[in-house]
Amino acid sequence: MEQILILLGSIVMIGSIIWWFFAKPVDDAVDAISDGKLQTINITVSGGYSPNRIVLRQGVPAKLIFTRQDASSCFEEVVLPDFGVKAKLPVDIDYEINIQPDTAGNYHYTCGMHMFSGEIIVK
């Protein structure tokens, strides 16, 4: 009986891991606020990135404002490899990252440990 419970528990855990990394629902993308010369979006860092999918207009400079509310070491750093950015995020202080989204496409950003991620969609 104990072996059956261990087997069932293992199957549930494997299924949960597969769902977390491959099948969890995708959040709706949020458009940055733009005045035509600059586009801005606020991203809250608390157990993940919210919103974790953002839409930027191509060719318009963008300001990403990260507010880290989660003090865990995983969220200490944010990495935007396609924009050459690697930044330390202070806790409970807005941190601005300026990027120039010149090329349309989908770009990913992650925490320093690459466990949590977000997506920048440039149109």
MMTF fields as JSON, N, C-alpha, C and O atoms, coordinates in Angstrom:
{
  "mmtfVersion": "1.0.0",
  "mmtfProducer": "UNKNOWN",
  "numBonds": 491,
  "numAtoms": 492,
  "numGroups": 123,
  "numChains": 1,
  "numModels": 1,
  "chainsPerModel": [1],
  "groupsPerChain": [123],
  "chainIdList": ["A"],
  "bondAtomList": [4, 2, 8, 6, 12, 10, 16, 14, 20, 18, 24, 22, 28, 26, 32, 30, 36, 34, 40, 38, 44, 42, 48, 46, 52, 50, 56, 54, 60, 58, 64, 62, 68, 66, 72, 70, 76, 74, 80, 78, 84, 82, 88, 86, 92, 90, 96, 94, 100, 98, 104, 102, 108, 106, 112, 110, 116, 114, 120, 118, 124, 122, 128, 126, 132, 130, 136, 134, 140, 138, 144, 142, 148, 146, 152, 150, 156, 154, 160, 158, 164, 162, 168, 166, 172, 170, 176, 174, 180, 178, 184, 182, 188, 186, 192, 190, 196, 194, 200, 198, 204, 202, 208, 206, 212, 210, 216, 214, 220, 218, 224, 222, 228, 226, 232, 230, 236, 234, 240, 238, 244, 242, 248, 246, 252, 250, 256, 254, 260, 258, 264, 262, 268, 266, 272, 270, 276, 274, 280, 278, 284, 282, 288, 286, 292, 290, 296, 294, 300, 298, 304, 302, 308, 306, 312, 310, 316, 314, 320, 318, 324, 322, 328, 326, 332, 330, 336, 334, 340, 338, 344, 342, 348, 346, 352, 350, 356, 354, 360, 358, 364, 362, 368, 366, 372, 370, 376, 374, 380, 378, 384, 382, 388, 386, 392, 390, 396, 394, 400, 398, 404, 402, 408, 406, 412, 410, 416, 414, 420, 418, 424, 422, 428, 426, 432, 430, 436, 434, 440, 438, 444, 442, 448, 446, 452, 450, 456, 454, 460, 458, 464, 462, 468, 466, 472, 470, 476, 474, 480, 478, 484, 482, 488, 486],
  "bondOrderList": [1, 1, 1, 1, 1, 1, 1, 1, 1, 1, 1, 1, 1, 1, 1, 1, 1, 1, 1, 1, 1, 1, 1, 1, 1, 1, 1, 1, 1, 1, 1, 1, 1, 1, 1, 1, 1, 1, 1, 1, 1, 1, 1, 1, 1, 1, 1, 1, 1, 1, 1, 1, 1, 1, 1, 1, 1, 1, 1, 1, 1, 1, 1, 1, 1, 1, 1, 1, 1, 1, 1, 1, 1, 1, 1, 1, 1, 1, 1, 1, 1, 1, 1, 1, 1, 1, 1, 1, 1, 1, 1, 1, 1, 1, 1, 1, 1, 1, 1, 1, 1, 1, 1, 1, 1, 1, 1, 1, 1, 1, 1, 1, 1, 1, 1, 1, 1, 1, 1, 1, 1, 1],
  "groupList": [{"groupName": "MET", "atomNameList": ["N", "CA", "C", "O"], "elementList": ["N", "C", "C", "O"], "formalChargeList": [0, 0, 0, 0], "bondAtomList": [1, 0, 2, 1, 3, 2], "bondOrderList": [1, 1, 2], "singleLetterCode": "M", "chemCompType": "L-PEPTIDE LINKING"}, {"groupName": "GLU", "atomNameList": ["N", "CA", "C", "O"], "elementList": ["N", "C", "C", "O"], "formalChargeList": [0, 0, 0, 0], "bondAtomList": [1, 0, 2, 1, 3, 2], "bondOrderList": [1, 1, 2], "singleLetterCode": "E", "chemCompType": "L-PEPTIDE LINKING"}, {"groupName": "GLN", "atomNameList": ["N", "CA", "C", "O"], "elementList": ["N", "C", "C", "O"], "formalChargeList": [0, 0, 0, 0], "bondAtomList": [1, 0, 2, 1, 3, 2], "bondOrderList": [1, 1, 2], "singleLetterCode": "Q", "chemCompType": "L-PEPTIDE LINKING"}, {"groupName": "ILE", "atomNameList": ["N", "CA", "C", "O"], "elementList": ["N", "C", "C", "O"], "formalChargeList": [0, 0, 0, 0], "bondAtomList": [1, 0, 2, 1, 3, 2], "bondOrderList": [1, 1, 2], "singleLetterCode": "I", "chemCompType": "L-PEPTIDE LINKING"}, {"groupName": "LEU", "atomNameList": ["N", "CA", "C", "O"], "elementList": ["N", "C", "C", "O"], "formalChargeList": [0, 0, 0, 0], "bondAtomList": [1, 0, 2, 1, 3, 2], "bondOrderList": [1, 1, 2], "singleLetterCode": "L", "chemCompType": "L-PEPTIDE LINKING"}, {"groupName": "GLY", "atomNameList": ["N", "CA", "C", "O"], "elementList": ["N", "C", "C", "O"], "formalChargeList": [0, 0, 0, 0], "bondAtomList": [1, 0, 2, 1, 3, 2], "bondOrderList": [1, 1, 2], "singleLetterCode": "G", "chemCompType": "PEPTIDE LINKING"}, {"groupName": "SER", "atomNameList": ["N", "CA", "C", "O"], "elementList": ["N", "C", "C", "O"], "formalChargeList": [0, 0, 0, 0], "bondAtomList": [1, 0, 2, 1, 3, 2], "bondOrderList": [1, 1, 2], "singleLetterCode": "S", "chemCompType": "L-PEPTIDE LINKING"}, {"groupName": "VAL", "atomNameList": ["N", "CA", "C", "O"], "elementList": ["N", "C", "C", "O"], "formalChargeList": [0, 0, 0, 0], "bondAtomList": [1, 0, 2, 1, 3, 2], "bondOrderList": [1, 1, 2], "singleLetterCode": "V", "chemCompType": "L-PEPTIDE LINKING"}, {"groupName": "TRP", "atomNameList": ["N", "CA", "C", "O"], "elementList": ["N", "C", "C", "O"], "formalChargeList": [0, 0, 0, 0], "bondAtomList": [1, 0, 2, 1, 3, 2], "bondOrderList": [1, 1, 2], "singleLetterCode": "W", "chemCompType": "L-PEPTIDE LINKING"}, {"groupName": "PHE", "atomNameList": ["N", "CA", "C", "O"], "elementList": ["N", "C", "C", "O"], "formalChargeList": [0, 0, 0, 0], "bondAtomList": [1, 0, 2, 1, 3, 2], "bondOrderList": [1, 1, 2], "singleLetterCode": "F", "chemCompType": "L-PEPTIDE LINKING"}, {"groupName": "ALA", "atomNameList": ["N", "CA", "C", "O"], "elementList": ["N", "C", "C", "O"], "formalChargeList": [0, 0, 0, 0], "bondAtomList": [1, 0, 2, 1, 3, 2], "bondOrderList": [1, 1, 2], "singleLetterCode": "A", "chemCompType": "L-PEPTIDE LINKING"}, {"groupName": "LYS", "atomNameList": ["N", "CA", "C", "O"], "elementList": ["N", "C", "C", "O"], "formalChargeList": [0, 0, 0, 0], "bondAtomList": [1, 0, 2, 1, 3, 2], "bondOrderList": [1, 1, 2], "singleLetterCode": "K", "chemCompType": "L-PEPTIDE LINKING"}, {"groupName": "PRO", "atomNameList": ["N", "CA", "C", "O"], "elementList": ["N", "C", "C", "O"], "formalChargeList": [0, 0, 0, 0], "bondAtomList": [1, 0, 2, 1, 3, 2], "bondOrderList": [1, 1, 2], "singleLetterCode": "P", "chemCompType": "L-PEPTIDE LINKING"}, {"groupName": "ASP", "atomNameList": ["N", "CA", "C", "O"], "elementList": ["N", "C", "C", "O"], "formalChargeList": [0, 0, 0, 0], "bondAtomList": [1, 0, 2, 1, 3, 2], "bondOrderList": [1, 1, 2], "singleLetterCode": "D", "chemCompType": "L-PEPTIDE LINKING"}, {"groupName": "THR", "atomNameList": ["N", "CA", "C", "O"], "elementList": ["N", "C", "C", "O"], "formalChargeList": [0, 0, 0, 0], "bondAtomList": [1, 0, 2, 1, 3, 2], "bondOrderList": [1, 1, 2], "singleLetterCode": "T", "chemCompType": "L-PEPTIDE LINKING"}, {"groupName": "ASN", "atomNameList": ["N", "CA", "C", "O"], "elementList": ["N", "C", "C", "O"], "formalChargeList": [0, 0, 0, 0], "bondAtomList": [1, 0, 2, 1, 3, 2], "bondOrderList": [1, 1, 2], "singleLetterCode": "N", "chemCompType": "L-PEPTIDE LINKING"}, {"groupName": "TYR", "atomNameList": ["N", "CA", "C", "O"], "elementList": ["N", "C", "C", "O"], "formalChargeList": [0, 0, 0, 0], "bondAtomList": [1, 0, 2, 1, 3, 2], "bondOrderList": [1, 1, 2], "singleLetterCode": "Y", "chemCompType": "L-PEPTIDE LINKING"}, {"groupName": "ARG", "atomNameList": ["N", "CA", "C", "O"], "elementList": ["N", "C", "C", "O"], "formalChargeList": [0, 0, 0, 0], "bondAtomList": [1, 0, 2, 1, 3, 2], "bondOrderList": [1, 1, 2], "singleLetterCode": "R", "chemCompType": "L-PEPTIDE LINKING"}, {"groupName": "CYS", "atomNameList": ["N", "CA", "C", "O"], "elementList": ["N", "C", "C", "O"], "formalChargeList": [0, 0, 0, 0], "bondAtomList": [1, 0, 2, 1, 3, 2], "bondOrderList": [1, 1, 2], "singleLetterCode": "C", "chemCompType": "L-PEPTIDE LINKING"}, {"groupName": "HIS", "atomNameList": ["N", "CA", "C", "O"], "elementList": ["N", "C", "C", "O"], "formalChargeList": [0, 0, 0, 0], "bondAtomList": [1, 0, 2, 1, 3, 2], "bondOrderList": [1, 1, 2], "singleLetterCode": "H", "chemCompType": "L-PEPTIDE LINKING"}],
  "groupTypeList": [0, 1, 2, 3, 4, 3, 4, 4, 5, 6, 3, 7, 0, 3, 5, 6, 3, 3, 8, 8, 9, 9, 10, 11, 12, 7, 13, 13, 10, 7, 13, 10, 3, 6, 13, 5, 11, 4, 2, 14, 3, 15, 3, 14, 7, 6, 5, 5, 16, 6, 12, 15, 17, 3, 7, 4, 17, 2, 5, 7, 12, 10, 11, 4, 3, 9, 14, 17, 2, 13, 10, 6, 6, 18, 9, 1, 1, 7, 7, 4, 12, 13, 9, 5, 7, 11, 10, 11, 4, 12, 7, 13, 3, 13, 16, 1, 3, 15, 3, 2, 12, 13, 14, 10, 5, 15, 16, 19, 16, 14, 18, 5, 0, 19, 0, 9, 6, 5, 1, 3, 3, 7, 11],
  "groupIdList": [1, 2, 3, 4, 5, 6, 7, 8, 9, 10, 11, 12, 13, 14, 15, 16, 17, 18, 19, 20, 21, 22, 23, 24, 25, 26, 27, 28, 29, 30, 31, 32, 33, 34, 35, 36, 37, 38, 39, 40, 41, 42, 43, 44, 45, 46, 47, 48, 49, 50, 51, 52, 53, 54, 55, 56, 57, 58, 59, 60, 61, 62, 63, 64, 65, 66, 67, 68, 69, 70, 71, 72, 73, 74, 75, 76, 77, 78, 79, 80, 81, 82, 83, 84, 85, 86, 87, 88, 89, 90, 91, 92, 93, 94, 95, 96, 97, 98, 99, 100, 101, 102, 103, 104, 105, 106, 107, 108, 109, 110, 111, 112, 113, 114, 115, 116, 117, 118, 119, 120, 121, 122, 123],
  "secStructList": [7, 2, 2, 2, 2, 2, 2, 2, 2, 2, 2, 2, 2, 2, 2, 2, 2, 2, 0, 0, 0, 0, 0, 1, 7, 7, 7, 7, 7, 3, 3, 7, 3, 3, 7, 1, 1, 7, 3, 3, 3, 3, 3, 3, 3, 1, 1, 1, 3, 3, 1, 1, 3, 3, 3, 3, 7, 6, 6, 1, 7, 3, 3, 3, 3, 3, 3, 3, 7, 7, 7, 1, 4, 4, 4, 4, 3, 3, 3, 3, 4, 4, 4, 6, 3, 3, 3, 3, 7, 7, 5, 6, 1, 3, 3, 3, 3, 3, 3, 7, 7, 7, 1, 7, 3, 3, 3, 3, 3, 3, 3, 6, 6, 1, 1, 1, 3, 3, 3, 3, 3, 3, 7],
  "xCoordList": [0.824, 0.0, 0.865, 0.558, 1.93, 2.826, 3.459, 3.632, 3.803, 4.416, 3.433, 3.829, 2.183, 1.159, 0.993, 0.88, 0.977, 0.849, 2.055, 1.904, 3.235, 4.439, 4.377, 4.718, 3.949, 3.823, 2.808, 3.08, 1.645, 0.623, 1.118, 0.902, 1.779, 2.32, 3.359, 3.404, 4.182, 5.202, 4.568, 5.016, 3.534, 2.836, 2.208, 2.278, 1.598, 1.001, 2.078, 1.877, 3.203, 4.284, 4.85, 5.083, 5.072, 5.578, 4.574, 4.956, 3.302, 2.267, 2.229, 2.046, 2.398, 2.41, 3.599, 3.464, 4.745, 5.942, 5.755, 6.077, 5.243, 5.004, 4.007, 4.228, 2.933, 1.949, 2.581, 2.358, 3.37, 3.966, 4.855, 4.798, 5.67, 6.637, 6.121, 6.635, 5.119, 4.732, 3.272, 2.958, 2.382, 0.966, 0.179, -1.03, 0.826, 0.036, -0.49, 0.167, -1.645, -2.246, -1.381, -0.681, -1.451, -0.695, -1.556, -2.721, -0.974, -1.693, -1.849, -1.061, -2.877, -3.067, -1.95, -1.444, -1.574, -0.527, -1.119, -2.273, -0.302, -0.72, 0.077, 1.303, -0.623, 0.039, 0.664, 0.091, 1.852, 2.495, 1.721, 1.074, 1.791, 1.17, 2.154, 3.324, 1.68, 2.572, 2.042, 0.842, 2.986, 2.628, 3.174, 3.152, 3.661, 4.225, 5.735, 6.404, 6.277, 7.725, 8.362, 9.552, 7.559, 8.035, 6.876, 5.743, 7.161, 6.146, 6.622, 7.805, 5.663, 5.987, 5.089, 3.911, 5.674, 4.88, 5.451, 6.667, 4.562, 4.944, 4.824, 3.811, 5.876, 5.91, 6.161, 7.19, 5.22, 5.36, 6.054, 5.701, 7.049, 7.808, 7.417, 7.887, 6.55, 6.063, 5.619, 4.49, 6.504, 6.19, 6.164, 5.731, 6.609, 6.617, 6.57, 6.739, 6.347, 6.256, 4.816, 4.181, 4.297, 2.92, 2.845, 3.149, 2.451, 2.132, 3.41, 4.495, 3.251, 4.439, 4.498, 5.438, 3.512, 3.535, 3.157, 2.059, 4.094, 3.844, 4.032, 4.82, 3.287, 3.356, 3.935, 3.458, 4.989, 5.62, 5.517, 5.459, 5.493, 5.492, 6.925, 7.807, 7.139, 8.465, 8.933, 8.168, 10.195, 10.81, 10.57, 11.12, 9.762, 9.48, 10.229, 10.029, 11.086, 11.809, 10.842, 9.732, 11.292, 10.422, 11.092, 12.301, 10.275, 10.721, 9.948, 8.725, 10.679, 10.089, 10.371, 11.529, 9.325, 9.484, 9.172, 8.017, 10.226, 10.084, 9.965, 10.783, 8.953, 8.79, 8.859, 7.922, 9.978, 10.204, 9.603, 10.064, 8.577, 7.944, 8.362, 8.141, 8.961, 9.383, 10.869, 11.702, 11.205, 12.588, 13.43, 14.612, 12.841, 13.623, 14.763, 14.657, 15.847, 17.054, 16.851, 17.583, 15.888, 15.646, 15.281, 15.67, 14.543, 14.083, 15.03, 14.692, 16.193, 17.173, 17.681, 18.123, 17.615, 18.164, 17.162, 16.445, 17.116, 16.32, 17.278, 18.176, 17.059, 17.944, 17.112, 16.175, 17.472, 16.857, 17.969, 18.543, 18.287, 19.466, 19.445, 20.491, 18.279, 18.195, 18.44, 18.737, 18.315, 18.537, 19.825, 20.119, 20.589, 21.869, 21.737, 22.596, 20.664, 20.414, 20.487, 19.922, 21.196, 21.254, 21.282, 22.264, 20.203, 20.088, 19.675, 18.897, 20.209, 19.821, 18.584, 18.554, 17.563, 16.327, 16.267, 16.296, 16.183, 16.031, 14.608, 13.68, 14.448, 13.131, 12.343, 12.867, 11.082, 10.134, 10.558, 10.156, 11.36, 11.758, 11.586, 12.02, 10.955, 10.817, 12.192, 13.03, 12.422, 13.696, 13.392, 12.698, 13.909, 13.61, 14.683, 15.881, 14.222, 15.11, 14.621, 13.465, 15.512, 15.169, 15.707, 16.875, 14.833, 15.235, 14.74, 13.837, 15.339, 14.928, 14.454, 15.281, 13.143, 12.62, 12.539, 11.469, 13.662, 13.725, 13.243, 12.834, 13.287, 12.953, 11.736, 11.691, 10.747, 9.548, 9.927, 10.827, 9.216, 9.471, 9.093, 8.561, 9.368, 9.095, 10.424, 11.317, 10.541, 11.778, 11.431, 10.374, 12.326, 12.073, 13.004, 14.139, 12.499, 13.333, 13.113, 12.059, 14.103, 14.032, 14.591, 15.213, 14.344, 15.014, 16.456, 16.79, 17.292, 18.691, 18.923, 19.94, 18.0, 18.154, 17.44, 17.47, 16.805, 16.078, 14.908, 14.533, 14.342, 13.196, 11.87, 10.881, 11.845, 10.638, 10.941, 12.048, 9.944, 10.205, 9.001, 7.894, 9.269, 8.241, 8.552, 9.606, 7.624, 7.787, 7.489, 6.524, 8.336, 8.133, 7.787, 8.561, 6.629, 6.175, 6.291, 5.622, 7.136, 7.335, 6.598, 6.875, 5.655, 4.87, 5.123, 4.552],
  "yCoordList": [-1.203, 0.0, 1.262, 2.229, 1.25, 2.395, 2.689, 3.852, 1.648, 1.825, 2.451, 3.257, 2.095, 2.664, 4.153, 4.952, 4.537, 5.949, 6.752, 7.873, 6.182, 6.859, 7.019, 8.081, 5.984, 6.043, 7.11, 7.906, 7.132, 8.134, 9.554, 10.473, 9.722, 11.032, 11.482, 12.659, 10.571, 10.886, 11.297, 12.25, 10.586, 10.909, 12.302, 13.07, 12.631, 13.954, 15.042, 16.077, 14.816, 15.809, 16.015, 17.152, 14.931, 15.043, 15.788, 16.647, 15.465, 16.173, 17.657, 18.482, 18.004, 19.416, 20.164, 21.3, 19.524, 20.154, 20.368, 21.436, 19.37, 19.512, 20.637, 21.456, 20.694, 21.767, 23.133, 24.056, 23.279, 24.565, 25.108, 26.297, 24.253, 24.723, 24.727, 25.481, 23.909, 23.779, 24.072, 24.396, 23.973, 24.061, 25.103, 25.222, 25.865, 26.832, 27.917, 28.241, 28.473, 29.45, 30.691, 31.114, 31.255, 32.464, 33.674, 33.746, 34.624, 35.852, 36.725, 36.641, 37.562, 38.515, 39.542, 39.916, 39.99, 41.006, 42.375, 42.662, 43.219, 44.56, 45.579, 45.497, 46.54, 47.593, 48.63, 49.008, 49.084, 50.186, 51.47, 51.597, 52.412, 53.725, 54.587, 54.692, 55.203, 55.952, 57.355, 57.568, 58.317, 59.678, 59.963, 61.108, 58.936, 59.078, 59.242, 58.887, 59.782, 59.979, 58.996, 58.694, 58.498, 57.558, 56.658, 57.118, 55.396, 54.472, 53.922, 53.644, 53.77, 53.391, 52.251, 52.191, 51.342, 50.275, 49.951, 49.903, 49.729, 49.331, 47.821, 47.234, 47.193, 45.746, 45.465, 45.859, 44.785, 44.413, 43.058, 42.117, 42.98, 41.746, 41.167, 41.623, 40.156, 39.534, 38.117, 37.905, 37.146, 35.769, 35.54, 34.481, 36.493, 36.476, 37.912, 38.842, 38.097, 39.436, 39.705, 38.871, 40.873, 41.219, 42.661, 43.589, 42.854, 41.835, 41.154, 41.735, 39.911, 39.212, 39.175, 38.622, 39.752, 39.925, 41.369, 41.817, 42.094, 43.507, 43.761, 43.095, 44.742, 45.103, 46.501, 47.444, 46.622, 47.911, 48.214, 47.308, 49.518, 49.946, 50.021, 50.546, 49.501, 49.5, 50.93, 51.762, 51.206, 52.491, 53.589, 54.682, 53.327, 54.322, 53.914, 52.805, 54.789, 54.441, 54.005, 54.523, 53.043, 52.491, 52.563, 52.369, 52.849, 52.843, 51.742, 51.809, 50.725, 49.645, 49.959, 50.08, 50.092, 50.42, 49.169, 48.761, 48.569, 47.363, 47.759, 48.527, 47.237, 47.434, 46.069, 45.276, 45.804, 44.498, 44.489, 45.212, 43.675, 43.514, 42.204, 42.006, 41.321, 40.006, 40.057, 40.285, 39.847, 39.976, 38.724, 38.698, 37.691, 36.477, 36.762, 37.625, 36.025, 36.286, 36.049, 36.614, 35.236, 34.972, 36.258, 36.438, 37.143, 38.362, 39.545, 40.683, 39.271, 40.314, 40.927, 42.075, 40.157, 40.604, 40.336, 39.336, 41.235, 41.012, 41.094, 41.934, 40.194, 40.084, 40.194, 39.426, 41.17, 41.335, 41.136, 42.116, 39.893, 39.625, 40.278, 40.7, 40.366, 40.949, 42.455, 43.035, 43.084, 44.524, 44.832, 45.993, 43.797, 43.979, 44.52, 45.271, 44.143, 44.674, 43.554, 42.476, 43.841, 42.976, 43.939, 44.655, 43.963, 44.978, 44.368, 43.415, 44.934, 44.564, 45.378, 46.591, 44.708, 45.388, 45.568, 44.584, 46.807, 47.027, 46.662, 46.694, 46.321, 45.963, 47.233, 48.166, 47.256, 48.347, 49.71, 50.74, 49.722, 50.974, 50.774, 49.76, 51.737, 51.653, 51.71, 52.529, 50.831, 50.81, 50.895, 50.038, 51.926, 52.168, 51.567, 51.719, 50.885, 50.36, 50.937, 50.757, 51.625, 52.215, 51.343, 50.955, 51.039, 50.244, 50.908, 51.744, 50.527, 51.021, 49.816, 49.087, 49.599, 48.443, 48.736, 49.057, 48.624, 48.976, 47.884, 48.172, 46.64, 45.529, 44.782, 44.393, 44.588, 43.845, 42.402, 41.823, 41.843, 40.459, 40.211, 41.092, 39.012, 38.622, 38.451, 37.75, 39.095, 39.075, 38.644, 38.992, 37.888, 37.381, 38.034, 38.396, 38.175, 38.611, 37.627, 36.997, 37.499, 36.511, 37.099, 38.161, 36.365, 36.683, 36.198, 35.522, 36.533, 36.159, 34.663, 34.209, 33.886, 32.428, 31.744, 30.519, 32.52, 32.02, 31.103, 30.22, 31.319, 30.51, 31.186, 30.504, 32.511, 33.27, 34.151, 34.668, 34.312, 35.058, 35.902, 35.75, 36.786, 37.62, 37.773, 37.35, 38.381, 38.529, 39.964, 40.577, 40.479, 41.785, 41.542, 40.931, 42.018, 41.872, 43.237, 44.187, 43.335, 44.603, 44.523, 43.648, 45.447, 45.482, 46.772, 46.99],
  "zCoordList": [0.0, 0.0, 0.0, -0.697, 0.771, 0.84, -0.52, -0.886, -1.262, -2.577, -3.56, -4.402, -3.463, -4.34, -4.047, -4.976, -2.776, -2.416, -2.907, -3.393, -2.78, -3.266, -4.782, -5.303, -5.493, -6.944, -7.357, -8.256, -6.712, -7.045, -6.744, -7.534, -5.604, -5.27, -6.283, -6.643, -6.74, -7.741, -9.061, -9.698, -9.473, -10.718, -10.632, -11.592, -9.499, -9.312, -9.371, -10.007, -8.72, -8.728, -10.128, -10.539, -10.864, -12.233, -13.104, -13.899, -12.957, -13.712, -13.388, -14.283, -12.12, -11.714, -12.315, -12.771, -12.312, -12.894, -14.391, -14.911, -15.078, -16.518, -16.775, -17.667, -16.029, -16.209, -15.971, -16.754, -14.897, -14.526, -15.634, -15.947, -16.228, -17.211, -18.64, -19.465, -18.964, -20.363, -20.677, -21.822, -19.721, -20.066, -19.293, -19.493, -18.413, -17.663, -18.603, -19.593, -18.316, -19.219, -19.378, -18.457, -20.569, -20.879, -20.54, -20.93, -19.813, -19.47, -20.704, -21.646, -20.685, -21.772, -21.763, -20.705, -22.939, -23.061, -22.733, -23.053, -22.085, -21.685, -22.495, -22.571, -23.101, -23.88, -22.968, -21.946, -23.353, -22.637, -22.919, -23.958, -21.993, -22.179, -22.96, -22.591, -24.037, -24.912, -25.181, -25.354, -25.211, -25.621, -27.021, -27.471, -27.705, -29.04, -29.034, -30.004, -27.943, -27.833, -26.857, -26.954, -25.914, -24.903, -24.502, -24.355, -24.33, -23.826, -22.491, -22.296, -21.57, -20.194, -19.752, -20.103, -18.967, -18.367, -16.999, -16.815, -16.046, -14.683, -14.558, -14.937, -14.018, -13.837, -12.359, -11.81, -11.724, -10.318, -10.235, -10.946, -9.35, -9.167, -7.806, -6.764, -7.835, -6.605, -6.935, -7.379, -6.72, -7.065, -8.561, -9.015, -9.32, -10.777, -11.262, -10.473, -12.529, -13.114, -13.517, -14.162, -13.137, -13.461, -13.96, -13.211, -15.195, -16.186, -16.677, -16.65, -17.127, -17.614, -19.142, -19.713, -19.795, -21.253, -21.539, -21.211, -22.162, -22.456, -23.948, -24.62, -24.443, -25.857, -25.973, -25.34, -26.805, -27.075, -28.556, -29.386, -28.883, -30.281, -30.778, -30.098, -31.945, -32.556, -32.82, -33.308, -32.494, -32.795, -31.775, -31.913, -30.754, -29.722, -28.448, -27.951, -27.913, -26.683, -25.58, -25.463, -24.778, -23.737, -22.379, -22.246, -21.369, -19.979, -19.261, -19.134, -18.793, -18.008, -16.545, -16.146, -15.752, -14.34, -13.521, -13.399, -12.963, -12.153, -10.68, -10.173, -10.0, -8.566, -7.91, -7.996, -7.254, -6.629, -5.235, -4.351, -5.036, -3.73, -3.068, -1.874, -3.842, -3.359, -3.015, -3.893, -1.747, -1.292, -1.552, -1.208, -2.152, -2.395, -3.365, -4.237, -3.197, -3.984, -5.472, -6.285, -5.846, -7.265, -8.012, -9.166, -7.362, -8.025, -7.818, -8.142, -7.287, -7.053, -8.363, -8.392, -9.427, -10.703, -11.817, -11.79, -12.799, -14.002, -15.186, -15.227, -16.151, -17.309, -18.579, -18.792, -19.425, -20.743, -21.765, -22.238, -22.119, -22.935, -24.317, -24.811, -24.943, -26.279, -26.283, -27.327, -25.123, -25.01, -24.248, -23.966, -23.917, -23.232, -21.822, -21.361, -21.132, -19.792, -18.762, -18.942, -17.682, -16.506, -15.329, -15.138, -14.532, -13.488, -12.156, -12.105, -11.083, -9.72, -9.356, -9.558, -8.818, -8.452, -6.937, -6.197, -6.47, -5.024, -4.592, -5.401, -3.33, -2.794, -2.482, -1.875, -2.904, -2.625, -3.156, -2.615, -4.203, -4.857, -6.363, -6.91, -7.028, -8.478, -9.124, -8.747, -10.106, -10.821, -12.314, -12.861, -12.968, -14.378, -15.273, -15.031, -16.307, -17.341, -18.666, -19.049, -19.349, -20.639, -21.757, -21.753, -22.722, -23.875, -25.153, -25.128, -26.253, -27.565, -28.391, -28.938, -28.488, -29.232, -30.735, -31.252, -31.423, -32.841, -33.788, -34.913, -33.342, -34.224, -33.692, -32.525, -34.571, -34.174, -33.848, -34.455, -32.876, -32.487, -31.048, -30.372, -30.583, -29.202, -28.479, -28.954, -27.336, -26.551, -25.135, -24.608, -24.531, -23.186, -22.172, -22.484, -20.961, -19.843, -18.702, -18.612, -17.841, -16.762, -15.474, -15.461, -14.394, -13.144, -13.283, -14.255, -12.338, -12.401, -12.435, -12.96, -11.886, -11.849, -13.021, -13.129, -13.891, -15.066, -14.696, -15.468, -13.52, -13.096, -13.45, -13.719, -13.454, -13.772, -14.977, -15.125, -15.828, -17.05, -17.444, -16.927, -18.372, -18.97, -20.444, -20.918, -21.163, -22.601, -23.023, -22.567, -23.898, -24.501, -25.956, -26.692, -26.369, -27.752, -28.409, -28.002, -29.421, -30.118, -31.451, -32.271, -31.66, -32.897, -33.642, -34.71]
}
